[in-house]
């Protein structure tokens, strides 16, 4: 079975977040993900709620918007794509609070 962004947002990330404590305190913001491609879509991770709330759609005022192609997002989450390399090669676009995006990246792939 091929992993999709939808599978990551609906299954893998909730499971991953359930194993981490205090993400609301550590992050405490709302992130918008714009995933491009045939397996893409818009997802929100809301770290103002405990546990973090993940849903498909658009956030009214995200602190940060992260845009990637579907295959690159899957590769990043699976540890097959380095976030810094993805950013510098244009595969990862960040609009908003760059520092929080870096902290989020450490949480997503750890």
N, C-alpha and C positions, 0 to 999 in steps of 0.2 A: 504494500500500500504506500502510495506517495503521500508525503506530508504536505498539507496545504496551509495557507495562512489561517483559514477558518478553523482548521483543526488545532492549530497553535493557540489561537485566541480563545476558543471554546473549551478545549480539553487540557492542553499542556500548560498554559500559563496559569489558569486557576489552580491546578494541581501544584505547580511550582510555587505560587504565592502562598498556598496553604501551609507550606513547610517553612515559611519565613515569618518572623515576628516583626512587628513595629514598622511595616512598610508605610503605613499611614503617617506615622511620625517622621520617618526618614525622608519620604518623598513629599507627601501631602499636596499634590497637585494633579491636574487633569491633563492627559496627553491624548492627542489625536494621531491616529495612524492612517495614512493614505497609501494603500497598497495597490499598485498598478498591475495590469496584466489580466489574463483570462481568469485567474484564481483570486483576483484582487477584491477590494472593497474598502470601506471606511470602518474603522473600529476605534473605540475609546477605552482607555484604561484610566479609571478614576481612583486615585490614591487618597482621596479625601474620605473615603469610606473604608471600614474595616470589616471583612477583608476587602481588598481592592475590587471594585466593580468593573467588569469588562462587558462591553456590549457593542453590537454593530450599529453604526450610525455616526452622527456628527455631534461633537461637543460644542456648546454655545460659546465658550471662551477658554480654549485650551491654553495652557502655559507654553506648550511646545507642540509643533506638528512635525511628524516624521514621515517622509515620503520615500518609498522604495518600490522596485519591481517585486512581484510575488516570489519569483525564484531566488532573488537576492535576499529577501526577508527570511525565507526558509533557511537558506544557507547561513545567514547570520545567527539565527536562533540555534541552529544545530552545531554551531561552532566551526563551520567550514568557510566562513568569510569573516575577515578581520574588520571590525567596525571602523577603525582609523583608515584603513586602506579603502574601504567602501566609501567613506566620506570624501577622501581626497581624490578618488577616481569618479566621483559624481553618482555613485550607485546609492548613496544614502544622503538625503537632503534633510536639513534641520532648519526649521523656522521657529524662532522663539528662544527660550532660555537654553543656551548651549550647555551650560554647566549641569543643569538638571538632566538634560539628555544624556550626558556622559554618565551620570550616576545611574540613570535608568538602564543604560546599556550594560553596566556592570551587574545589575540585578537580573536582567533578562537572560543573559548568557551564562550566569554562574550556577 
